[in-house]
Amino acid sequence: MRILFLCLIGSIAALPLFADERDHQDEPCASMRQEVSLPNGSRADCLSSTHAIEVEFSENWAEGLGQALSYAGSTGLRPGIFLLCREKPRKCLVHRLRLEEAIAAWELPVDVWAHDEFR
């Protein structure tokens, strides 16, 4: 599994630095409902027919995981995370590996996409 991720280093590019992830939300969430108020009082970044999705910068991967799980629990949809990279590609890859490791360790049904995977 680690070999696959190491091969991706060259394909991950950093995004311009913006204040928050909403500045980058339109592209991955284009065909979905955005900023949806949920029964638990939170707001999901994107909702599709199958996923409740958090859009998050890679350095905040742990927070993103918690939010995606919360959205999924409130909606009954599968949790998903769109990871955005605003640092050096190697650093973003480390963040993604940590996220994937946590998901695998707890056998969580969470789908993860990097920003370059939906272009």
C-alpha positions as CSV (number, residue, x, y, z in Angstrom):
1,M,0.0,0.0,0.0
2,R,2.8,2.5,0.8
3,I,4.4,1.9,-2.6
4,L,1.2,3.1,-4.3
5,F,1.2,6.3,-2.2
6,L,4.9,6.9,-2.9
7,C,4.2,6.7,-6.6
8,L,1.6,9.5,-6.2
9,I,4.2,12.1,-4.9
10,G,4.8,13.6,-8.3
11,S,1.1,13.9,-9.1
12,I,0.1,16.0,-6.1
13,A,0.3,19.7,-6.6
14,A,-0.2,22.5,-4.1
15,L,-3.2,24.8,-4.3
16,P,-2.9,28.6,-3.9
17,L,-3.1,29.6,-0.3
18,F,-6.6,30.8,0.7
19,A,-8.3,31.5,4.0
20,D,-10.4,28.4,4.1
21,E,-11.4,25.3,2.2
22,R,-14.7,27.0,1.0
23,D,-12.5,28.8,-1.5
24,H,-11.9,25.4,-3.2
25,Q,-15.2,23.7,-2.5
26,D,-16.9,24.4,-5.8
27,E,-14.8,22.1,-8.0
28,P,-15.1,18.9,-6.1
29,C,-18.7,19.6,-5.0
30,A,-19.9,21.0,-8.4
31,S,-22.6,18.4,-8.9
32,M,-23.7,18.1,-5.3
33,R,-25.6,20.1,-2.7
34,Q,-23.2,22.4,-0.8
35,E,-23.2,23.8,2.7
36,V,-26.2,21.7,3.7
37,S,-27.6,22.3,7.3
38,L,-27.9,19.0,9.1
39,P,-30.3,17.9,11.9
40,N,-27.4,17.9,14.4
41,G,-26.7,21.6,13.7
42,S,-23.6,21.1,11.6
43,R,-23.2,22.0,7.9
44,A,-21.9,19.4,5.5
45,D,-19.6,20.8,2.8
46,C,-21.1,18.5,0.1
47,L,-23.9,16.0,0.0
48,S,-24.4,13.5,-2.9
49,S,-26.9,10.7,-3.1
50,T,-24.4,8.4,-1.4
51,H,-21.9,10.5,0.5
52,A,-21.7,13.2,3.2
53,I,-18.4,15.0,2.4
54,E,-16.0,17.2,4.3
55,V,-13.6,19.4,2.2
56,E,-10.5,19.9,4.2
57,F,-6.8,21.0,3.9
58,S,-4.6,18.0,4.3
59,E,-2.9,19.3,7.5
60,N,-6.3,19.2,9.2
61,W,-6.9,15.6,8.2
62,A,-7.9,14.4,11.7
63,E,-10.5,17.2,12.0
64,G,-11.8,16.3,8.6
65,L,-12.2,12.7,9.5
66,G,-14.2,13.6,12.6
67,Q,-16.4,16.0,10.6
68,A,-17.1,13.5,7.8
69,L,-18.1,10.9,10.4
70,S,-20.4,13.4,12.1
71,Y,-22.0,14.3,8.8
72,A,-22.5,10.7,7.9
73,G,-24.0,9.9,11.3
74,S,-26.5,12.7,10.9
75,T,-27.5,11.9,7.4
76,G,-27.1,8.1,7.1
77,L,-24.8,8.6,4.1
78,R,-21.3,7.2,3.6
79,P,-18.6,9.6,5.0
80,G,-16.2,11.1,2.5
81,I,-13.3,13.5,2.6
82,F,-11.8,15.7,-0.2
83,L,-8.3,16.5,0.8
84,L,-6.9,19.8,-0.4
85,C,-3.1,20.4,-0.6
86,R,-1.7,23.8,0.1
87,E,1.8,22.7,1.2
88,K,4.7,20.8,-0.5
89,P,3.4,17.6,-2.2
90,R,5.5,15.4,0.1
91,K,3.9,17.0,3.2
92,C,0.4,16.5,1.8
93,L,1.2,12.9,1.1
94,V,2.3,12.4,4.7
95,H,-1.1,13.8,5.8
96,R,-3.0,11.5,3.5
97,L,-1.0,8.5,4.7
98,R,-1.9,9.3,8.3
99,L,-5.5,9.7,7.4
100,E,-5.5,6.4,5.5
101,E,-3.7,4.7,8.4
102,A,-6.4,5.8,10.9
103,I,-9.2,4.7,8.6
104,A,-7.6,1.3,8.1
105,A,-6.8,0.8,11.8
106,W,-10.4,1.4,12.8
107,E,-11.9,-0.2,9.6
108,L,-13.9,2.9,8.9
109,P,-16.1,3.1,5.8
110,V,-14.6,6.4,4.7
111,D,-13.8,7.4,1.1
112,V,-10.9,9.8,0.5
113,W,-10.1,11.8,-2.6
114,A,-7.1,14.2,-3.1
115,H,-7.8,17.4,-5.0
116,D,-6.0,16.2,-8.1
117,E,-8.2,13.1,-8.4
118,F,-11.4,15.0,-9.3
119,R,-10.0,17.3,-12.0
